[in-house]
Amino acid sequence: MVQMSRVQRRLIIVLFLVSSLNSAAMIGSFVLTPIISYSLSGRVQLIGLPNALSMVGRAGAGYPLGWLLDKAGRRIGLAVGLSFVIAGMLVSASAISAGSLVFFLGGAILLGMGRSALEQTRYAAAEIFPLAQQAKVIGMIVFAGTVGAIGGPLLVEPSVEVARAQGFHEHVGPFWFGAGLMALALILLLVALRPDPKELAALLTRQGEESRSADGSTDGSASDRTSVSAAPRGLTQVLELLKLPDVQLAIAAMAIGQLVMTLLMVVTPLHMNRADYKADAISYVLMAHTLGMFGLSGLSGWLAGRVGRVPMIFGGALVQVLAAMMMPLSTELPVLFVSLFLLGLGWNFSYIAGSSLLSAALEGSRQRGRVQGINETMVAIASAMGSLGTGGIYSISGVVAVAVSGVVISATLGALALWLGRAHLFPVAAERG
């Protein structure tokens, strides 16, 4: 159980609600995006283009929005991200009404830019807690994705009916509803996210330093502590932070976990369709995958705090290896169900443990928003690579080639966890080295 003050509890509730509303809006609109893309372009080859361009927007905005989160605070930075999402929803809805593929793709880029900032919600929540509790807190925020996974698709049909009843193209409905949900999240954020998590985190850091100084754990000299104000600033400090093994492992865990998940998940509907499964069976398997991604986030956060972040990253890599090995074994529904569940669960382990490891490594740094933004850029690039590359790999020898790729890439993450995380796994040997 995470111990919280009244202020911490209020901020966590606000960030959880914002994440839930964002997840529901994004997933609700994503359901129809491939259909809309095909309708506007008339070419099946372009159905994945909006998602790819969304990843481009997410990757390109990662560092600039991270800089804004550092300079203006978490509330303003997240509010800008929400504003991008609202704009993207409205542009997409207008493009559907006008029959414009170009503007629809522009809306997808705006949505990706907004997501780049909103993915940092988990870090804003984590930084207001001690290091020992941060993994659990991140797990709580990631669990908000479950709300979107359930609520988003449920909003599609009612929103379509509302748009149709008002005489508009039915596909604009989910984007209208998404813009409304994001407007609600924006108001909630601006009104209730006070004090700014950045300010509270700085206060807690100062209190901790004063407490340690009073206890006599340091003599207060410059040689016994790291002075944040004296540390390198700007890009110089960002580059120094990126050299830290913990930062490198954290980014690798989240990016590689995302790459493997995307490789296998994107090809699953086609693989099942060629095995003569209908849409309902495919949806059940994807629901199992979503459950693995978000449903056990609380447990993952607890485990990361209990057994350690690096062992959880290693465990996440092993779980994804197992998922990839299972996928080509059989086209029976139970096998695919378990495989996709494990694929999501392995991602969850790496994502939560990696996020917690990165948050801990950046503790007290004034450049944490920028480094976290770089991480979001790398994750977006990995997702785009997986989306664009899985078709070509599948064409080589079907799902076996995709599965082998997943095994190799996940095993690489496991090796990186052993090497870059050796100071956590083997502290005595690391000290001697």
C-alpha positions as CSV (number, residue, x, y, z in Angstrom):
1,M,0.0,0.0,0.0
2,V,1.4,3.4,-1.0
3,Q,1.4,5.9,1.9
4,M,0.1,9.3,0.8
5,S,-0.5,12.7,2.3
6,R,-3.7,14.5,1.4
7,V,-1.9,16.6,-1.2
8,Q,-0.3,13.6,-2.8
9,R,-3.6,11.7,-2.9
10,R,-5.3,14.6,-4.6
11,L,-2.6,14.9,-7.3
12,I,-2.6,11.2,-7.9
13,I,-6.4,11.1,-8.3
14,V,-6.1,14.0,-10.8
15,L,-3.4,12.4,-12.8
16,F,-5.2,9.0,-12.8
17,L,-8.4,10.7,-14.1
18,V,-6.5,12.6,-16.8
19,S,-4.8,9.4,-17.9
20,S,-8.1,7.5,-18.0
21,L,-9.8,10.2,-20.0
22,N,-6.9,10.4,-22.4
23,S,-6.8,6.6,-22.8
24,A,-10.5,6.4,-23.5
25,A,-10.4,9.2,-26.1
26,M,-7.4,7.8,-27.9
27,I,-8.6,4.2,-28.1
28,G,-12.1,5.2,-29.0
29,S,-10.9,7.2,-32.0
30,F,-8.3,4.6,-32.9
31,V,-11.0,1.9,-33.4
32,L,-12.2,3.6,-36.6
33,T,-9.0,5.1,-37.9
34,P,-8.0,2.3,-40.3
35,I,-11.6,2.3,-41.7
36,I,-11.5,6.0,-42.1
37,S,-8.1,6.0,-43.8
38,Y,-9.3,3.4,-46.3
39,S,-12.5,5.4,-46.9
40,L,-10.6,8.6,-47.6
41,S,-7.8,7.1,-49.7
42,G,-9.4,4.2,-51.4
43,R,-6.1,2.2,-50.9
44,V,-5.7,-0.6,-48.4
45,Q,-1.9,0.0,-48.4
46,L,-2.5,3.3,-46.5
47,I,-4.6,2.1,-43.6
48,G,-1.6,2.2,-41.3
49,L,-0.4,5.6,-42.4
50,P,-2.3,7.7,-39.8
51,N,-0.8,5.6,-37.0
52,A,2.7,5.9,-38.5
53,L,2.4,9.7,-38.8
54,S,1.1,9.8,-35.2
55,M,4.3,8.1,-34.2
56,V,6.3,10.7,-36.2
57,G,4.5,13.5,-34.3
58,R,5.1,11.8,-31.0
59,A,8.8,11.3,-31.8
60,G,9.3,14.8,-33.0
61,A,7.6,16.5,-30.1
62,G,9.3,14.4,-27.4
63,Y,12.3,16.6,-26.6
64,P,10.6,20.0,-27.1
65,L,7.7,19.1,-24.9
66,G,10.1,17.6,-22.4
67,W,11.9,21.0,-22.3
68,L,8.5,22.7,-21.7
69,L,7.7,20.3,-18.8
70,D,11.1,21.3,-17.3
71,K,10.8,25.0,-17.8
72,A,7.1,25.7,-17.3
73,G,6.2,22.9,-14.9
74,R,4.2,19.7,-15.3
75,R,0.8,21.3,-15.2
76,I,1.5,23.6,-18.1
77,G,3.4,21.0,-20.1
78,L,0.6,18.4,-19.8
79,A,-2.0,21.1,-20.6
80,V,-0.2,21.8,-23.8
81,G,-0.2,18.1,-24.6
82,L,-4.0,18.0,-24.0
83,S,-4.5,21.0,-26.2
84,F,-2.7,19.2,-29.0
85,V,-4.9,16.2,-28.6
86,I,-8.1,18.4,-28.6
87,A,-6.8,20.1,-31.8
88,G,-6.0,16.8,-33.4
89,M,-9.5,15.4,-32.6
90,L,-11.2,18.5,-34.1
91,V,-9.0,18.6,-37.2
92,S,-9.7,14.9,-37.8
93,A,-13.4,15.3,-37.4
94,S,-13.4,18.2,-39.9
95,A,-11.3,16.2,-42.3
96,I,-13.8,13.4,-42.2
97,S,-16.7,15.8,-43.0
98,A,-14.7,17.4,-45.8
99,G,-13.4,14.1,-47.2
100,S,-9.8,15.2,-46.9
101,L,-7.1,12.5,-46.3
102,V,-4.4,15.2,-46.0
103,F,-6.1,17.0,-43.1
104,F,-6.9,13.7,-41.5
105,L,-3.2,12.8,-41.5
106,G,-2.5,16.2,-40.1
107,G,-4.9,15.5,-37.2
108,A,-3.0,12.2,-36.6
109,I,0.3,14.1,-36.3
110,L,-1.3,16.5,-33.7
111,L,-2.6,13.5,-31.7
112,G,0.9,12.0,-31.7
113,M,2.4,15.3,-30.5
114,G,-0.1,15.5,-27.7
115,R,0.5,11.9,-26.6
116,S,4.2,12.6,-26.3
117,A,3.5,15.0,-23.4
118,L,0.8,12.9,-21.8
119,E,3.0,9.8,-21.7
120,Q,4.9,11.8,-19.0
121,T,2.0,11.7,-16.7
122,R,3.4,8.7,-14.9
123,Y,6.7,10.5,-14.2
124,A,4.8,13.5,-12.8
125,A,3.0,11.1,-10.4
126,A,6.2,9.2,-9.5
127,E,8.4,12.3,-8.7
128,I,6.2,13.4,-5.7
129,F,6.9,10.1,-3.9
130,P,10.1,8.6,-2.3
131,L,12.1,6.2,-4.6
132,A,10.9,3.1,-2.7
133,Q,7.2,3.9,-3.7
134,Q,7.7,5.2,-7.2
135,A,7.2,1.8,-9.0
136,K,3.9,1.3,-7.3
137,V,2.7,4.8,-8.2
138,I,3.7,4.3,-11.8
139,G,1.8,1.0,-11.8
140,M,-1.3,2.9,-10.5
141,I,-1.1,5.4,-13.4
142,V,-0.5,2.8,-16.0
143,F,-3.6,0.9,-14.8
144,A,-5.6,3.9,-16.0
145,G,-5.1,2.4,-19.4
146,T,-7.5,-0.3,-18.4
147,V,-10.3,2.3,-18.2
148,G,-9.6,3.4,-21.8
149,A,-9.3,-0.2,-23.0
150,I,-12.8,-0.8,-21.7
151,G,-14.4,2.6,-22.0
152,G,-13.0,3.7,-25.3
153,P,-14.5,1.0,-27.6
154,L,-17.8,1.3,-25.6
155,L,-18.1,4.9,-26.6
156,V,-17.8,4.2,-30.3
157,E,-21.3,3.1,-31.1
158,P,-23.1,5.8,-29.0
159,S,-21.0,8.5,-30.5
160,V,-21.6,7.2,-34.0
161,E,-25.3,7.3,-33.4
162,V,-25.2,10.9,-32.0
163,A,-23.3,12.1,-35.1
164,R,-25.7,10.3,-37.5
165,A,-28.7,11.7,-35.6
166,Q,-27.3,15.3,-36.0
167,G,-26.9,14.8,-39.8
168,F,-23.1,14.5,-39.8
169,H,-20.9,11.8,-41.1
170,E,-21.1,9.0,-38.5
171,H,-17.3,8.6,-38.2
172,V,-16.9,12.1,-36.7
173,G,-18.7,11.0,-33.5
174,P,-15.7,9.3,-31.7
175,F,-13.5,12.3,-32.5
176,W,-16.2,14.7,-31.1
177,F,-16.5,12.6,-28.0
178,G,-12.7,12.4,-27.7
179,A,-12.3,16.2,-27.9
180,G,-15.0,16.5,-25.2
181,L,-13.2,14.1,-22.9
182,M,-9.9,15.9,-23.4
183,A,-11.5,19.3,-22.7
184,L,-12.8,17.8,-19.4
185,A,-9.3,16.5,-18.6
186,L,-7.8,19.9,-19.5
187,I,-10.1,21.8,-17.1
188,L,-9.5,19.2,-14.4
189,L,-5.7,19.5,-14.8
190,L,-5.6,23.3,-14.7
191,V,-7.9,23.6,-11.8
192,A,-6.9,20.7,-9.5
193,L,-3.2,19.8,-10.3
194,R,-2.0,22.2,-7.6
195,P,0.7,22.5,-6.4
196,D,2.6,21.6,-9.5
197,P,4.2,18.1,-9.1
198,K,7.6,19.7,-10.0
199,E,7.3,22.1,-7.1
200,L,6.3,19.4,-4.7
201,A,9.1,17.1,-5.8
202,A,11.6,19.9,-5.3
203,L,10.2,20.6,-1.8
204,L,10.4,16.9,-0.9
205,T,14.0,16.7,-2.2
206,R,15.0,19.7,-0.1
207,Q,13.3,18.2,3.0
208,G,15.1,14.9,2.5
209,E,18.5,16.7,2.2
210,E,17.9,18.7,5.3
211,S,16.8,15.6,7.2
212,R,20.0,13.7,6.2
213,S,22.1,16.7,7.1
214,A,20.5,17.0,10.5
215,D,21.0,13.2,11.1
216,G,24.7,13.7,10.4
217,S,24.7,11.4,7.4
218,T,26.7,14.1,5.6
219,D,28.7,17.1,6.8
220,G,27.1,19.3,4.2
221,S,30.3,19.9,2.3
222,A,30.4,20.1,-1.5
223,S,32.5,17.0,-1.6
224,D,29.9,14.9,0.2
225,R,26.8,15.8,-1.9
226,T,25.9,16.6,-5.4
227,S,24.8,20.1,-5.9
228,V,22.0,20.4,-8.4
229,S,22.7,24.1,-9.0
230,A,26.4,23.3,-9.7
231,A,25.7,20.5,-12.1
232,P,26.0,20.9,-15.8
233,R,22.9,22.4,-17.4
234,G,21.0,22.2,-20.6
235,L,22.1,19.9,-23.4
236,T,25.4,19.1,-21.6
237,Q,23.7,17.6,-18.6
238,V,21.2,15.8,-20.8
239,L,24.1,14.1,-22.6
240,E,25.7,13.2,-19.3
241,L,22.5,11.7,-18.0
242,L,22.1,9.6,-21.2
243,K,25.5,8.0,-20.4
244,L,24.3,6.6,-17.1
245,P,23.8,2.8,-17.3
246,D,20.4,3.0,-15.5
247,V,19.1,5.6,-18.0
248,Q,20.3,3.5,-20.9
249,L,18.8,0.4,-19.6
250,A,15.5,2.1,-18.8
251,I,15.2,3.5,-22.3
252,A,16.2,0.2,-23.9
253,A,13.6,-1.7,-21.8
254,M,10.7,0.6,-22.8
255,A,11.8,0.9,-26.5
256,I,12.6,-2.8,-27.0
257,G,9.5,-3.9,-25.2
258,Q,7.4,-1.7,-27.4
259,L,9.1,-2.9,-30.5
260,V,8.5,-6.6,-29.8
261,M,4.9,-6.0,-28.7
262,T,4.2,-4.0,-31.9
263,L,5.9,-6.6,-34.2
264,L,3.7,-9.5,-32.9
265,M,0.5,-7.6,-32.0
266,V,0.1,-5.8,-35.4
267,V,0.3,-9.0,-37.4
268,T,-2.0,-11.1,-35.1
269,P,-5.3,-10.1,-36.8
270,L,-3.9,-11.1,-40.2
271,H,-2.5,-14.3,-38.9
272,M,-5.8,-15.2,-37.3
273,N,-7.8,-14.2,-40.3
274,R,-5.7,-16.5,-42.5
275,A,-6.5,-19.3,-40.0
276,D,-10.2,-18.6,-40.7
277,Y,-11.0,-16.8,-37.5
278,K,-13.8,-14.2,-37.6
279,A,-13.7,-10.7,-36.1
280,D,-15.2,-11.8,-32.7
281,A,-12.5,-14.3,-32.0
282,I,-9.8,-11.8,-33.1
283,S,-11.3,-9.2,-30.7
284,Y,-11.2,-11.7,-27.8
285,V,-7.5,-12.3,-28.3
286,L,-6.8,-8.6,-28.6
287,M,-8.8,-8.1,-25.4
288,A,-6.5,-10.6,-23.7
289,H,-3.5,-8.7,-24.9
290,T,-4.9,-5.5,-23.5
291,L,-5.6,-7.2,-20.2
292,G,-1.9,-8.3,-20.1
293,M,-0.8,-4.7,-20.9
294,F,-2.8,-2.9,-18.2
295,G,-4.8,-5.2,-16.0
296,L,-2.0,-6.3,-13.6
297,S,-0.2,-2.9,-13.4
298,G,-0.7,-2.7,-9.7
299,L,0.9,-6.0,-9.2
300,S,3.8,-5.1,-11.5
301,G,4.5,-1.9,-9.6
302,W,4.5,-3.9,-6.3
303,L,6.8,-6.5,-7.7
304,A,9.2,-3.9,-9.1
305,G,9.5,-2.3,-5.7
306,R,9.8,-5.7,-4.0
307,V,12.2,-7.7,-6.2
308,G,13.9,-4.8,-8.0
309,R,13.5,-2.9,-11.3
310,V,16.3,-4.6,-13.1
311,P,15.0,-8.2,-12.3
312,M,11.6,-7.1,-13.5
313,I,13.0,-5.8,-16.8
314,F,14.8,-9.2,-17.2
315,G,11.6,-11.0,-16.4
316,G,9.7,-8.9,-18.9
317,A,12.1,-9.9,-21.6
318,L,11.8,-13.6,-20.7
319,V,8.0,-13.3,-20.7
320,Q,8.0,-11.8,-24.2
321,V,10.4,-14.5,-25.4
322,L,7.9,-17.1,-24.2
323,A,5.0,-15.2,-25.9
324,A,6.9,-15.1,-29.2
325,M,7.8,-18.8,-29.0
326,M,4.2,-19.8,-28.3
327,M,2.6,-17.8,-31.2
328,P,3.6,-20.0,-34.1
329,L,3.1,-23.3,-32.2
330,S,-0.6,-23.5,-32.9
331,T,-3.5,-21.6,-34.3
332,E,-5.8,-22.9,-31.6
333,L,-7.6,-20.1,-29.8
334,P,-6.4,-20.8,-26.3
335,V,-2.7,-20.8,-27.4
336,L,-3.1,-17.4,-29.2
337,F,-5.1,-16.1,-26.2
338,V,-2.2,-17.0,-23.8
339,S,0.5,-15.9,-26.2
340,L,-1.0,-12.4,-26.7
341,F,-1.7,-12.1,-22.9
342,L,1.9,-12.9,-22.1
343,L,3.1,-10.4,-24.9
344,G,1.2,-7.6,-23.1
345,L,2.3,-8.7,-19.7
346,G,6.0,-8.8,-20.7
347,W,5.6,-5.2,-22.1
348,N,3.9,-4.2,-18.8
349,F,6.9,-5.5,-16.7
350,S,9.4,-3.7,-18.9
351,Y,7.4,-0.5,-19.2
352,I,6.7,-0.1,-15.5
353,A,10.1,-1.2,-14.2
354,G,11.8,0.9,-16.9
355,S,9.7,3.9,-16.1
356,S,10.5,3.5,-12.4
357,L,14.2,3.0,-13.1
358,L,14.4,6.1,-15.3
359,S,12.5,8.2,-12.7
360,A,14.9,7.1,-10.0
361,A,18.0,7.8,-12.1
362,L,16.8,11.3,-12.8
363,E,15.9,12.1,-9.2
364,G,16.7,15.8,-8.5
365,S,17.7,16.6,-12.1
366,R,16.4,19.8,-13.7
367,Q,16.6,18.1,-17.1
368,R,14.4,15.1,-16.3
369,G,11.6,16.3,-18.5
370,R,14.0,16.4,-21.5
371,V,15.5,13.0,-20.9
372,Q,12.0,11.6,-20.4
373,G,11.0,13.3,-23.7
374,I,13.9,11.6,-25.4
375,N,12.7,8.3,-24.0
376,E,9.2,8.9,-25.5
377,T,10.9,9.7,-28.8
378,M,12.7,6.4,-28.8
379,V,9.6,4.5,-27.8
380,A,7.7,6.1,-30.7
381,I,10.4,5.3,-33.2
382,A,10.4,1.7,-31.9
383,S,6.6,1.5,-32.3
384,A,6.8,2.9,-35.9
385,M,9.6,0.4,-36.8
386,G,7.4,-2.4,-35.5
387,S,4.3,-1.3,-37.3
388,L,6.1,-0.7,-40.6
389,G,8.5,-3.7,-40.4
390,T,6.2,-6.5,-39.3
391,G,4.6,-6.9,-42.7
392,G,7.9,-7.3,-44.5
393,I,9.1,-9.9,-42.0
394,Y,5.8,-11.7,-42.2
395,S,6.2,-11.9,-46.0
396,I,9.4,-13.9,-45.5
397,S,8.0,-17.0,-43.9
398,G,4.8,-16.0,-42.2
399,V,4.3,-15.8,-38.4
400,V,7.4,-17.9,-37.8
401,A,9.7,-15.2,-39.0
402,V,7.9,-12.6,-36.9
403,A,8.2,-14.9,-33.8
404,V,11.9,-15.5,-34.4
405,S,12.5,-11.8,-34.6
406,G,10.6,-11.3,-31.4
407,V,12.7,-13.9,-29.6
408,V,16.0,-12.5,-30.8
409,I,15.1,-8.9,-29.9
410,S,13.7,-9.8,-26.5
411,A,16.7,-12.0,-25.7
412,T,18.9,-8.9,-26.5
413,L,16.9,-6.9,-23.9
414,G,17.6,-9.7,-21.4
415,A,21.3,-9.5,-22.1
416,L,21.3,-5.7,-21.8
417,A,19.5,-6.1,-18.4
418,L,22.3,-8.4,-17.2
419,W,25.1,-6.1,-18.4
420,L,23.8,-2.6,-17.8
421,G,22.0,-3.6,-14.6
422,R,24.9,-5.6,-13.2
423,A,25.4,-3.0,-10.4
424,H,21.9,-3.8,-9.2
425,L,22.0,-7.6,-9.7
426,F,25.6,-8.1,-8.6
427,P,26.5,-5.2,-6.3
428,V,29.6,-6.7,-4.8
429,A,31.2,-7.7,-8.1
430,A,30.3,-4.3,-9.5
431,E,32.1,-2.6,-6.6
432,R,35.2,-4.7,-7.1
433,G,35.1,-4.0,-10.9
